[in-house]
């Protein structure tokens, strides 16, 4: 089994015949790994993604909103002079105007049509195993619609259908490892659903083969799956053994509790879409991919590289600790606001503000305004779209409160219960959460 994608003979043998590759979803797990491999092979790669990242400023990066680029004219300038196109863009959940219909069907079909018009012969659609017209989720049905459209438009179009992909930077991988961090884990249906996981490096090696091989040597649809299916609970046990070197006990999670956990958690594996896809998952023929690779896909026991263990442990710990830290701040701000609004004797609060030179009516107004602000800042952490702004405003409010309190009651810095000193670690925690809060993205 090759350990370095940079020495794949199938790509180097054809590199002179197909040098310019356009990859959409270039910031996602699969797209990013493919772009890195293509660069190592000497290809000229055009990156298409939702936003431009500073670490890719020296490469050919284009920003494109897959929720709106639904016309071939949007893509013709990008595909002109391109030898091959790989569509690796996708979303797992809809939000706002970003719909499955647009991102998985409308925009890919526009990209494919523009590519055909521009004379691009090799077009690769990265779909999903289980994509059929009667699949149980919109995610899979919209993937299938784009697959069929490509196969009708292009005689050399190829559809690659990955199963569950393992990658140390993948969101689903991080979620699974975070679940495996627990010594006891209740799972939907006891975790008996079948999965056929594949390592992202094997998937990228397959894509390199697809991009460089003659069309006659390739099936039109290629299942990109592991050599054998395993139960989800066994896969989680393997991940726990690889990362934490501990056994994992599992049990059945009641359906009602599953829905509640899905609403409260960020974990994509508790989402209804994921559960529906797991329920209908069927084994795939892994020998097709093995034949194209020329070697067997690595088993789950070899997914985690030894040098990645420490990083994966740290990320798993943060996955559990982040909501605990965030909810502690929610409690702090909302409780502080409620205390200021009357639970704590209002006269004492007014007297403190009066030391700043305010009249009694103005001091009372300031107390109530501060209480309302505290409650609002705590509530803003409950919504993902306002979370980053809430952290910034909390830091600003905390700085302002600390300065005013230092003027009104400087002795509080020396008080044994440290009412002002406690602001320092709270501010540090808030800043840490702000720096780790992910920005929304489509691909």
KELO-939591 format. One record per residue: x, y, z of N, C-alpha, C in turn; residue in one letter. Coordinates in steps of 0.02 Angstrom, whole numbers, padded with zeros to 5 digits, always signed. Example, Ala and Ser with C-alpha at 12.3 -4.5 7.8 and 13.67 -1.06 7.14 Angstrom:
+00660-00284+00390+00615-00225+00390+00660-00165+00390A;+00642-00112+00354+00684-00053+00357+00645+00002+00394S;
// end
This chain:
+00042-00060+00000+00000+00000+00000+00044+00062+00000X;+00035+00108-00048+00076+00168-00048+00061+00211+00013X;+00113+00239+00043+00103+00282+00101+00105+00355+00082X;+00126+00371+00020+00134+00441-00001+00099+00450-00067X;+00048+00493-00068+00012+00504-00130+00055+00540-00182X;+00110+00569-00160+00153+00606-00206+00192+00560-00253X;+00189+00494-00245+00226+00449-00289+00179+00400-00323X;+00117+00420-00333+00070+00377-00368+00089+00372-00441X;+00106+00313-00467+00128+00307-00536+00073+00322-00586X;+00010+00309-00568-00044+00319-00617-00052+00392-00634X;-00037+00438-00588-00044+00508-00603+00017+00534-00642X;+00076+00516-00621+00135+00543-00652+00141+00521-00724X;+00114+00463-00741+00119+00438-00809+00078+00478-00857X;+00027+00514-00833-00018+00551-00876-00017+00625-00864X;+00029+00648-00822+00025+00717-00800+00031+00766-00859X;+00067+00745-00912+00075+00790-00969+00013+00798-01011X;-00035+00753-01006-00094+00755-01049-00152+00790-01017X;-00150+00802-00952-00207+00835-00919-00181+00876-00861X;-00161+00937-00875-00124+00975-00825-00166+01023-00784X;-00221+01048-00811-00260+01099-00774-00324+01068-00748X;-00331+01067-00682-00389+01035-00650-00426+01088-00609X;-00491+01092-00617-00533+01136-00575-00567+01093-00523X;-00561+01113-00460-00590+01075-00404-00636+01122-00365X;-00700+01105-00361-00746+01143-00319-00748+01112-00249X;-00769+01151-00200-00767+01127-00131-00696+01118-00107X;-00650+01162-00131-00579+01152-00118-00560+01163-00045X;-00604+01192-00005-00589+01201+00066-00617+01145+00109X;-00655+01099+00080-00683+01043+00117-00632+00987+00127X;-00651+00937+00163-00605+00882+00179-00578+00849+00115X;-00624+00826+00071-00603+00790+00011-00570+00838-00039X;-00602+00896-00050-00575+00942-00099-00505+00967-00081X;-00495+00983-00017-00430+01008+00005-00376+00954-00003X;-00393+00893+00018-00344+00838+00012-00328+00824-00061X;-00378+00827-00105-00366+00816-00176-00322+00871-00205X;-00336+00933-00188-00295+00988-00214-00222+00981-00193X;-00211+00962-00131-00143+00953-00107-00107+00898-00147X;-00142+00843-00160-00112+00788-00197-00099+00809-00270X;-00144+00845-00300-00135+00868-00369-00075+00915-00374X;-00067+00960-00325-00010+01005-00325+00055+00965-00320X;+00055+00913-00279+00116+00873-00273+00132+00837-00338X;+00080+00821-00377+00090+00787-00440+00110+00835-00496X;+00108+00899-00483+00128+00947-00534+00072+00975-00576X;+00009+00961-00557-00047+00988-00594-00056+01063-00579X;-00085+01098-00626-00106+01167-00616-00178+01164-00591X;-00188+01183-00528-00253+01172-00495-00289+01238-00485X;-00352+01241-00504-00395+01298-00492-00440+01280-00433X;-00433+01316-00378-00473+01304-00318-00536+01346-00321X;-00594+01314-00312-00657+01351-00308-00689+01334-00241X;-00703+01385-00201-00730+01374-00134-00772+01434-00114X;-00804+01429-00057-00849+01482-00035-00812+01546-00019X;-00754+01541+00014-00717+01601+00033-00644+01589+00021X;-00607+01644+00014-00535+01640+00002-00498+01640+00068X;-00453+01592+00077-00415+01586+00140-00345+01612+00130X;-00319+01643+00182-00253+01674+00177-00199+01622+00163X;-00207+01561+00189-00155+01511+00180-00152+01484+00109X;-00200+01505+00067-00199+01482-00002-00192+01542-00049X;-00167+01598-00024-00164+01659-00064-00117+01653-00123X;-00069+01607-00120-00020+01601-00174-00043+01552-00228X;-00105+01528-00222-00131+01482-00273-00190+01512-00309X;-00213+01478-00359-00268+01504-00399-00333+01487-00364X;-00358+01533-00325-00417+01523-00283-00472+01569-00306X;-00532+01541-00316-00590+01580-00337-00646+01568-00287X;-00680+01621-00269-00737+01617-00224-00801+01610-00264X;-00843+01563-00246-00906+01552-00281-00959+01529-00231X;-01017+01560-00233-01072+01542-00189-01114+01489-00224X;-01110+01427-00200-01146+01372-00231-01221+01377-00223X;-01245+01421-00180-01317+01430-00173-01345+01473-00229X;-01300+01508-00267-01325+01555-00317-01296+01544-00387X;-01241+01508-00394-01209+01500-00459-01243+01444-00498X;-01306+01455-00515-01348+01402-00545-01356+01409-00620X;-01316+01450-00652-01320+01460-00725-01252+01444-00756X;-01252+01410-00814-01188+01394-00847-01144+01455-00857X;-01174+01514-00870-01135+01575-00880-01092+01592-00820X;-01114+01571-00760-01075+01585-00700-01008+01547-00701X;-01006+01491-00738-00948+01447-00735-00905+01449-00798X;-00932+01472-00854-00893+01470-00916-00825+01503-00911X;-00818+01562-00880-00751+01591-00875-00701+01548-00837X;-00725+01510-00788-00680+01469-00747-00660+01405-00782X;-00705+01375-00820-00689+01310-00851-00655+01317-00918X;-00649+01378-00944-00615+01388-01008-00542+01367-01002X;-00520+01323-01047-00451+01300-01047-00435+01248-00994X;-00486+01221-00961-00476+01171-00909-00478+01101-00939X;-00436+01057-00915-00434+00988-00940-00481+00941-00903X;-00494+00955-00840-00538+00912-00801-00570+00953-00746X;-00630+00931-00725-00668+00964-00672-00687+00912-00621X;-00678+00928-00557-00699+00885-00502-00746+00925-00457X;-00807+00902-00449-00854+00935-00404-00854+00900-00337X;-00823+00933-00287-00820+00905-00219-00859+00949-00170X;-00902+00992-00195-00940+01038-00152-01002+01004-00125X;-01022+01022-00065-01083+00994-00037-01097+01022+00033X;-01157+01011+00056-01176+01030+00124-01210+00970+00156X;-01210+00969+00222-01244+00915+00258-01311+00938+00286X;-01316+01004+00297-01379+01032+00322-01395+01096+00284X;-01458+01109+00273-01480+01170+00241-01482+01227+00292X;-01467+01287+00270-01473+01346+00313-01484+01407+00269X;-01535+01446+00286-01552+01506+00247-01568+01488+00176X;-01537+01524+00129-01549+01512+00058-01505+01456+00031X;-01463+01428+00072-01419+01375+00050-01455+01308+00056X;-01481+01285+00000-01523+01225+00000-01488+01167-00035X;-01511+01106-00019-01486+01047-00054-01498+01053-00129X;-01557+01077-00147-01575+01081-00217-01526+01124-00256X;-01506+01180-00226-01459+01225-00261-01388+01197-00260X;-01363+01178-00200-01293+01159-00193-01278+01091-00223X;-01325+01044-00218-01312+00976-00241-01337+00963-00312X;-01385+01002-00336-01413+00988-00402-01406+01047-00450X;-01437+01105-00433-01439+01161-00479-01370+01186-00500X;-01328+01200-00451-01261+01227-00467-01216+01175-00500X;-01213+01112-00476-01173+01063-00512-01194+01052-00584X;-01260+01051-00597-01282+01042-00666-01260+01101-00710X;-01262+01162-00681-01238+01220-00719-01163+01214-00732X;-01125+01191-00682-01053+01180-00691-01040+01127-00745X;-01077+01072-00743-01067+01019-00791-01084+01043-00862X;-01139+01080-00868-01159+01104-00934-01106+01152-00962X;-01081+01197-00920-01029+01243-00942-00966+01205-00962X;-00949+01153-00925-00890+01113-00940-00896+01078-01007X;-00954+01050-01021-00966+01018-01085-00960+01068-01142X;-00991+01127-01132-00987+01179-01183-00915+01201-01196X;-00874+01201-01143-00804+01223-01150-00759+01167-01175X;-00786+01107-01186-00747+01052-01213-00708+01013-01161X;-00727+01019-01097-00694+00980-01044-00717+00907-01050X;-00670+00862-01058-00689+00792-01069-00699+00753-01004X;-00655+00764-00956-00659+00725-00894-00693+00767-00840X;-00753+00748-00822-00791+00781-00769-00806+00729-00715X;-00788+00744-00654-00796+00696-00599-00843+00726-00547X;-00896+00690-00532-00943+00711-00481-00932+00668-00418X;-00915+00700-00362-00909+00664-00299-00978+00665-00266X;-01011+00609-00268-01079+00604-00242-01078+00572-00173X;-01121+00525-00160-01123+00491-00095-01153+00422-00105X;-01124+00372-00072-01152+00305-00076-01223+00305-00048X;-01270+00277-00085-01339+00277-00064-01381+00328-00101X;-01349+00368-00146-01386+00418-00185-01428+00383-00238X;-01494+00384-00229-01542+00353-00275-01602+00399-00280X;-01645+00389-00331-01703+00432-00337-01754+00424-00281X;-01753+00367-00247-01801+00355-00192-01766+00352-00124X;-01707+00384-00119-01671+00385-00055-01713+00419-00002X;-01702+00404+00062-01744+00430+00116-01730+00503+00133X;-01677+00533+00107-01661+00602+00125-01653+00645+00062X;-01668+00709+00071-01659+00757+00016-01585+00762-00002X;-01542+00756+00047-01469+00756+00035-01451+00707-00019X;-01473+00645-00013-01455+00593-00061-01493+00600-00127X;-01556+00619-00125-01594+00626-00187-01567+00681-00231X;-01546+00737-00201-01519+00791-00241-01449+00773-00268X;-01412+00734-00231-01348+00709-00258-01361+00666-00320X;-01410+00622-00315-01426+00577-00370-01447+00617-00432X;-01485+00669-00424-01507+00709-00481-01448+00738-00519X;-01397+00762-00483-01337+00788-00515-01298+00731-00549X;-01295+00673-00516-01260+00616-00545-01290+00598-00613X;-01356+00592-00615-01390+00574-00677-01380+00627-00731X;-01384+00690-00711-01374+00744-00759-01305+00741-00791X;-01253+00729-00751-01186+00724-00779-01179+00666-00827X;-01205+00608-00808-01198+00549-00851-01234+00557-00917X;-01288+00597-00918-01323+00611-00981-01285+00662-01023X;-01255+00711-00991-01222+00765-01028-01155+00744-01058X;-01116+00706-01020-01046+00693-01039-01033+00619-01047X;-01010+00597-01105-00995+00526-01114-00936+00502-01072X;-00893+00549-01050-00836+00531-01008-00845+00552-00936X;-00906+00573-00917-00919+00592-00848-00916+00532-00802X;-00888+00542-00742-00880+00488-00693-00911+00510-00627X;-00949+00466-00596-00978+00479-00531-00944+00434-00480X;-00913+00465-00430-00881+00429-00375-00926+00434-00314X;-00941+00377-00283-00990+00374-00229-00956+00354-00164X;-00931+00403-00126-00897+00385-00064-00946+00364-00009X;-00924+00318+00031-00959+00302+00092-00934+00350+00146X;-00936+00330+00208-00911+00371+00263-00836+00381+00256X;-00814+00444+00253-00743+00460+00241-00710+00480+00306X;-00653+00447+00321-00613+00465+00379-00558+00513+00358X;-00554+00569+00394-00499+00617+00384-00490+00656+00449X;-00429+00664+00471-00417+00695+00536-00447+00765+00541X;-00457+00799+00485-00486+00866+00486-00560+00867+00467X;-00589+00809+00457-00659+00806+00438-00706+00817+00496X;-00760+00854+00483-00808+00869+00537-00841+00805+00563X;-00860+00759+00518-00892+00698+00540-00844+00653+00579X;-00780+00653+00558-00730+00614+00594-00720+00641+00664X;-00714+00707+00670-00706+00737+00736-00765+00722+00782X;-00826+00723+00752-00885+00709+00792-00885+00636+00816X;-00865+00590+00772-00863+00519+00792-00810+00506+00846X;-00752+00538+00839-00700+00528+00889-00720+00560+00955X;-00756+00616+00952-00781+00646+01014-00831+00599+01048X;-00873+00565+01008-00919+00516+01037-00880+00458+01067X;-00827+00437+01032-00788+00380+01057-00746+00398+01118X;-00742+00463+01135-00705+00482+01194-00739+00459+01258X;-00804+00446+01254-00841+00424+01313-00832+00348+01323X;-00821+00326+01385-00814+00254+01397-00879+00215+01388X;-00935+00251+01394-01000+00219+01384-01042+00264+01339X;-01069+00237+01285-01101+00278+01235-01167+00247+01214X;-01224+00280+01229-01288+00258+01202-01294+00280+01129X;-01316+00234+01086-01319+00247+01014-01389+00231+00987X;-01411+00266+00935-01473+00248+00902-01470+00176+00877X;-01523+00137+00893-01527+00067+00874-01467+00027+00899X;-01435+00052+00952-01379+00016+00981-01316+00018+00938X;-01315+00058+00885-01257+00062+00842-01248+00003+00795X;-01303-00031+00779-01299-00091+00736-01302-00073+00662X;-01310-00009+00645-01313+00011+00574-01246-00004+00541X;-01249-00020+00477-01188-00037+00440-01156+00025+00410X;-01091+00031+00415-01052+00082+00381-00994+00048+00346X;-00967+00080+00295-00912+00051+00256-00858+00105+00247X;-00826+00125+00302-00783+00185+00301-00722+00177+00257X;-00700+00234+00231-00641+00237+00187-00597+00294+00210X;-00532+00285+00206-00485+00339+00225-00481+00390+00168X;-00476+00453+00186-00475+00506+00135-00416+00498+00088X;-00359+00472+00111-00302+00463+00067-00316+00411+00013X;-00352+00358+00031-00371+00308-00019-00420+00338-00069X;-00466+00379-00045-00514+00411-00090-00478+00458-00138X;-00430+00496-00114-00392+00541-00157-00352+00501-00208X;-00322+00446-00188-00285+00404-00235-00331+00379-00290X;-00393+00361-00271-00442+00340-00322-00458+00397-00369X;-00467+00457-00343-00483+00514-00386-00425+00530-00433X;-00364+00524-00410-00307+00533-00454-00308+00482-00511X;-00326+00421-00495-00332+00369-00546-00387+00386-00596X;-00443+00409-00570-00499+00427-00614-00480+00485-00660X;-00442+00532-00635-00423+00591-00675-00371+00576-00728X;-00335+00521-00721-00280+00507-00767-00289+00446-00810X;-00337+00404-00795-00347+00342-00833-00389+00355-00895X;-00385+00311-00943-00429+00315-01002-00500+00299-00981X;-00548+00333-01013-00618+00324-00995-00640+00251-01004X;-00612+00217-01053-00631+00148-01066-00614+00102-01009X;-00566+00123-00968-00545+00080-00912-00584+00093-00848X;-00633+00139-00850-00667+00160-00790-00742+00146-00794X;-00773+00122-00740-00846+00120-00737-00873+00191-00733X;-00936+00200-00754-00967+00266-00749-00983+00284-00677X;-00998+00234-00636-01011+00245-00565-00962+00201-00525X;-00928+00233-00478-00877+00197-00440-00892+00203-00365X;-00910+00148-00332-00918+00152-00259-00850+00160-00225X;-00843+00213-00187-00780+00225-00150-00792+00206-00077X;-00780+00143-00062-00798+00116+00004-00741+00072+00029X;-00745+00055+00093-00698+00009+00123-00708-00061+00096X;-00662-00104+00112-00665-00172+00086-00724-00211+00114X;-00747-00192+00174-00802-00230+00205-00844-00183+00249X;-00908-00198+00256-00950-00158+00301-00939-00179+00373X;-00947-00132+00419-00943-00146+00490-01000-00110+00525X;-01019-00133+00584-01070-00098+00622-01041-00034+00650X;-01084+00017+00655-01062+00082+00679-01029+00076+00748X;-01057+00036+00792-01028+00030+00859-00959+00000+00857X;-00947-00048+00810-00881-00077+00804-00831-00027+00776X;-00854+00015+00730-00811+00068+00703-00792+00117+00759X;-00840+00135+00801-00825+00180+00857-00777+00148+00906X;-00785+00084+00918-00740+00049+00963-00668+00049+00935X;-00663+00042+00869-00597+00044+00837-00566+00113+00845X;-00606+00165+00835-00580+00233+00842-00559+00247+00914X;-00599+00223+00963-00580+00234+01033-00516+00197+01050X;-00509+00137+01024-00447+00099+01037-00387+00134+01006X;-00396+00161+00945-00341+00193+00909-00320+00259+00942X;-00369+00298+00965-00354+00365+00990-00342+00365+01065X;-00384+00328+01102-00381+00331+01176-00355+00267+01208X;-00346+00215+01168-00321+00151+01193-00363+00126+01251X;-00429+00132+01244-00476+00110+01295-00534+00074+01262X;-00567+00028+01297-00626-00005+01269-00687+00041+01271X;-00737+00025+01232-00798+00064+01229-00858+00019+01240X;-00901+00039+01287-00964+00005+01298-01020+00045+01265X;-01066+00010+01232-01121+00045+01199-01188+00017+01223X;-01239+00058+01215-01308+00037+01231-01354+00073+01182X;-01419+00062+01190-01468+00090+01144-01493+00157+01170X;-01494+00207+01126-01521+00273+01142-01594+00276+01121X;-01641+00289+01168-01712+00292+01150-01725+00345+01097X;-01772+00331+01050-01785+00379+00995-01804+00448+01019X;-01844+00455+01071-01863+00522+01094-01803+00560+01120X;-01759+00526+01156-01700+00558+01181-01653+00577+01124X;-01652+00535+01072-01612+00550+01013-01632+00616+00981X;-01698+00627+00975-01721+00690+00945-01701+00750+00987X;-01706+00742+01053-01686+00797+01098-01611+00811+01091X;-01571+00758+01091-01499+00767+01084-01481+00798+01017X;-01518+00779+00964-01505+00807+00899-01518+00881+00896X;-01568+00905+00933-01584+00976+00934-01534+01016+00974X;-01509+00987+01028-01464+01024+01073-01391+01019+01053X;-01374+00968+01014-01303+00954+00999-01285+00977+00929X;-01220+00993+00920-01193+01007+00854-01174+00942+00817X;-01176+00886+00852-01150+00824+00824-01191+00804+00763X;-01159+00801+00703-01197+00784+00643-01225+00713+00643X;-01197+00669+00685-01220+00600+00687-01285+00592+00727X;-01306+00644+00761-01371+00643+00795-01424+00678+00754X;-01406+00702+00695-01453+00735+00650-01499+00683+00618X;-01560+00703+00603-01608+00656+00574-01586+00632+00506X;-01554+00677+00466-01529+00656+00401-01480+00598+00408X;-01433+00606+00455-01383+00553+00465-01416+00488+00487X;-01465+00492+00531-01498+00432+00554-01536+00397+00498X;-01569+00436+00455-01605+00407+00398-01557+00373+00350X;-01500+00405+00338-01451+00375+00292-01421+00312+00321X;-01407+00312+00386-01381+00252+00417-01431+00195+00415X;-01494+00211+00424-01546+00160+00426-01553+00124+00359X;-01541+00159+00303-01550+00128+00238-01484+00107+00206X;-01428+00115+00242-01363+00099+00213-01359+00025+00193X;-01332+00013+00134-01324-00055+00109-01251-00067+00091X;-01226-00129+00098-01157-00143+00081-01143-00128+00008X;-01081-00108-00007-01060-00095-00075-01001-00141-00093X;-00988-00147-00157-00935-00190-00181-00869-00152-00179X;-00828-00167-00129-00764-00133-00122-00711-00157-00170X;-00724-00212-00207-00674-00238-00252-00664-00193-00313X;-00715-00154-00331-00708-00109-00389-00654-00058-00374X;-00657-00027-00316-00606+00022-00297-00538-00011-00289X;-00537-00070-00260-00473-00104-00250-00440-00118-00318X;-00480-00137-00368-00451-00150-00434-00421-00087-00464X;-00456-00031-00456-00431+00031-00485-00369+00057-00448X;-00367+00047-00383-00309+00069-00344-00249+00024-00356X;-00261-00040-00363-00206-00088-00369-00182-00113-00302X;-00217-00096-00249-00201-00120-00182-00264-00116-00139X;-00268-00153-00084-00328-00151-00042-00333-00085-00004X;-00394-00063+00006-00406-00004+00048-00384-00020+00119X;-00357+00030+00153-00334+00017+00222-00395+00005+00267X;-00389-00040+00316-00444-00054+00362-00450+00000+00415X;-00507+00005+00449-00515+00057+00501-00462+00054+00555X;-00435-00005+00569-00383-00010+00621-00320+00030+00603X;-00312+00048+00538-00253+00085+00516-00270+00157+00497X;-00330+00180+00513-00350+00248+00494-00310+00302+00532X;-00300+00291+00597-00270+00343+00639-00194+00334+00638X;-00159+00385+00612-00086+00384+00613-00061+00399+00683X;-00008+00366+00705+00017+00377+00774+00032+00451+00788X;+00057+00487+00738+00074+00557+00750+00013+00602+00757X;-00047+00576+00741-00108+00616+00747-00146+00603+00812X;-00125+00555+00851-00163+00535+00911-00171+00593+00960X;-00116+00628+00975-00119+00682+01025-00167+00737+01002X;-00163+00755+00938-00207+00808+00911-00280+00786+00913X;-00294+00724+00895-00363+00700+00895-00391+00697+00966X;-00350+00678+01014-00372+00677+01084-00390+00748+01107X;-00347+00796+01089-00359+00865+01109-00423+00891+01078X;-00434+00877+01015-00495+00900+00981-00557+00868+01011X;-00552+00804+01028-00610+00771+01058-00626+00801+01126X;-00575+00817+01165-00586+00849+01230-00619+00916+01221X;-00597+00954+01171-00627+01020+01160-00700+01014+01138X;-00715+00963+01100-00785+00953+01078-00831+00945+01137X;-00807+00912+01190-00849+00904+01250-00847+00967+01293X;-00788+00998+01298-00781+01054+01344-00809+01119+01318X;-00810+01129+01251-00835+01192+01224-00907+01207+01244X;-00954+01159+01237-01022+01175+01259-01027+01186+01334X;-00986+01150+01374-00987+01160+01446-00964+01231+01463X;-00910+01254+01432-00885+01322+01444-00935+01374+01420X;-00964+01362+01361-01011+01411+01333-01073+01417+01377X;-01101+01360+01398-01161+01362+01440-01146+01393+01509X;-01084+01386+01533-01068+01419+01596-01070+01495+01588X;-01049+01519+01530-01053+01591+01516-01126+01613+01507X;-01166+01572+01475-01238+01587+01469-01268+01596+01538X;-01254+01548+01582-01280+01552+01650-01255+01614+01687X;-01190+01628+01680-01160+01686+01714-01194+01751+01694X;-01200+01763+01628-01227+01826+01605-01301+01834+01620X;-01340+01781+01608-01412+01786+01620-01426+01792+01695X;-01390+01753+01736-01400+01758+01808-01380+01826+01835X;-01324+01853+01810-01302+01919+01832-01354+01972+01814X;-01382+01967+01754-01433+02014+01733-01495+02010+01777X;-01517+01948+01791-01576+01940+01833-01564+01966+01904X;-01504+01954+01931-01487+01980+01997-01490+02056+01997X;-01465+02088+01945-01465+02161+01942-01535+02189+01934X;-01580+02150+01904-01647+02176+01891-01694+02170+01950X;-01668+02148+02008-01712+02150+02067-01703+02096+02117X;-01671+02040+02098-01661+01987+02148-01613+02011+02202X;-01558+02043+02182-01514+02076+02229-01545+02143+02248X;-01540+02164+02311-01571+02228+02331-01552+02285+02284X;-01602+02313+02251-01589+02364+02200-01556+02426+02229X;-01572+02440+02292-01543+02499+02324-01468+02494+02329X;-01442+02435+02343-01369+02427+02348-01335+02439+02281X;-01367+02415+02227-01338+02425+02160-01339+02499+02141X;-01395+02532+02157-01401+02604+02141-01348+02644+02180X;-01338+02627+02243-01288+02662+02284-01218+02655+02254X;-01203+02596+02228-01137+02586+02197-01128+02630+02136X;-01180+02634+02094-01175+02675+02033-01172+02749+02050X;-01205+02769+02104-01205+02840+02124-01135+02864+02141X;-01090+02818+02160-01021+02837+02176-00984+02864+02114X;-01011+02850+02055-00980+02875+01993-01003+02945+01976X;-01047+02974+02019-01070+03042+02008-01139+03047+01977X;-01173+02991+01969-01240+02993+01940-01292+03010+01994X;-01346+03043+01971-01403+03054+02016-01439+02989+02028X;-01481+02987+02079-01517+02925+02095-01559+02899+02036X;-01599+02942+02001-01639+02916+01945-01594+02889+01889X;-01539+02925+01874-01494+02901+01821-01460+02836+01842X;-01441+02832+01905-01409+02770+01929-01457+02711+01924X;-01521+02723+01940-01570+02669+01934-01577+02647+01862X;-01579+02696+01816-01583+02678+01745-01523+02639+01722X;-01464+02658+01746-01403+02621+01727-01406+02549+01752X;-01431+02540+01812-01435+02472+01841-01480+02428+01798X;-01539+02455+01781-01586+02416+01740-01559+02404+01670X;-01528+02455+01640-01499+02447+01573-01444+02394+01574X;-01403+02395+01626-01350+02345+01631-01378+02275+01640X;-01432+02268+01678-01463+02202+01687-01491+02175+01622X;-01525+02218+01584-01553+02197+01519-01496+02178+01471X;-01442+02217+01471-01385+02202+01428-01355+02134+01445X;-01347+02121+01509-01318+02056+01530-01361+01998+01506X;-01427+02003+01515-01471+01949+01493-01467+01941+01417X;-01465+01996+01381-01462+01993+01307-01396+01961+01284X;-01341+01977+01317-01277+01949+01298-01275+01874+01312X;-01305+01853+01367-01308+01781+01381-01352+01745+01331X;-01410+01775+01315-01456+01743+01267-01426+01739+01198X;-01384+01788+01179-01354+01788+01112-01308+01728+01101X;-01282+01699+01155-01240+01640+01148-01280+01578+01130X;-01346+01581+01137-01387+01523+01121-01398+01515+01046X;-01385+01567+01008-01394+01565+00935-01327+01564+00900X;-01316+01516+00857-01251+01509+00824-01233+01571+00782X;-01283+01600+00750-01267+01656+00705-01247+01719+00743X;-01264+01725+00807-01246+01784+00846-01191+01770+00897X;-01163+01710+00896-01117+01690+00948-01051+01729+00946X;-01022+01736+00888-00958+01772+00883-00966+01844+00906X;-01020+01877+00884-01032+01946+00904-01043+01950+00980X;-01078+01900+01008-01091+01900+01080-01026+01897+01119X;-00978+01855+01097-00914+01852+01132-00878+01919+01131X;-00878+01952+01073-00845+02017+01067-00878+02068+01114X;-00944+02070+01113-00980+02118+01155-00972+02102+01229X;-00967+02038+01246-00956+02020+01316-00888+02044+01340X;-00837+02037+01298-00770+02062+01317-00771+02137+01327X;-00807+02172+01281-00811+02245+01287-00849+02265+01350X;-00906+02232+01363-00946+02247+01422-00907+02233+01486X;-00870+02177+01486-00832+02159+01545-00777+02210+01559X;-00745+02234+01506-00693+02286+01514-00724+02350+01543X;-00782+02369+01515-00815+02429+01539-00837+02423+01612X;-00867+02367+01629-00889+02355+01698-00830+02357+01746X;-00774+02326+01725-00715+02323+01768-00687+02393+01782X;-00684+02434+01730-00658+02502+01738-00704+02542+01785X;-00770+02539+01773-00817+02577+01814-00816+02552+01886X;-00814+02486+01895-00813+02459+01963-00748+02478+01999X;-00693+02481+01962-00629+02501+01993-00632+02573+02017X;-00669+02616+01982-00676+02685+02003-00724+02690+02063X;-00781+02653+02059-00831+02658+02111-00810+02623+02175X;-00776+02566+02168-00757+02527+02228-00689+02495+02217X;-00635+02534+02217-00569+02507+02204-00547+02453+02254X;-00576+02455+02314-00558+02405+02363-00580+02335+02345X;-00625+02329+02296-00648+02262+02276-00592+02221+02245X;-00538+02254+02221-00481+02216+02195-00447+02177+02251X;-00455+02199+02313-00422+02166+02369-00470+02124+02410X;-00533+02122+02390-00584+02085+02428-00569+02010+02423X;-00575+01972+02478-00556+01901+02476-00594+01860+02424X;-00657+01876+02411-00694+01837+02361-00679+01859+02290X;-00636+01909+02280-00610+01930+02215-00663+01944+02163X;-00712+01988+02177-00763+02002+02127-00736+02033+02062X;-00681+02069+02066-00651+02098+02005-00597+02054+01976X;-00557+02023+02017-00504+01979+01992-00532+01921+01950X;-00593+01900+01967-00623+01844+01930-00637+01863+01857X;-00641+01928+01843-00653+01948+01774-00595+01928+01728X;-00535+01922+01755-00478+01905+01713-00484+01835+01684X;-00494+01782+01725-00502+01715+01694-00565+01710+01653X;-00619+01745+01671-00680+01742+01631-00667+01773+01562X;-00630+01829+01561-00613+01860+01497-00569+01814+01455X;-00523+01779+01487-00479+01733+01451-00520+01676+01421X;-00568+01649+01458-00610+01596+01433-00652+01621+01374X;-00679+01681+01380-00720+01710+01326-00678+01720+01264X;-00617+01744+01272-00573+01754+01214-00555+01687+01182X;-00544+01636+01222-00529+01570+01195-00588+01544+01154X;-00649+01550+01181-00708+01528+01144-00717+01567+01079X;-00702+01631+01081-00708+01672+01020-00659+01648+00966X;-00597+01635+00985-00548+01614+00936-00562+01545+00907X;-00598+01503+00945-00613+01435+00922-00681+01429+00890X;-00721+01482+00891-00788+01479+00862-00783+01476+00786X;-00809+01423+00754-00802+01417+00681-00845+01467+00644X;-00821+01488+00587-00860+01531+00544-00904+01488+00499X;-00966+01511+00484-01010+01471+00441-00980+01464+00372X;-00989+01405+00342-00964+01394+00273-01010+01345+00239X;-01006+01345+00171-01048+01301+00131-01011+01239+00109X;-00946+01246+00094-00910+01189+00067-00848+01177+00108X;
// end
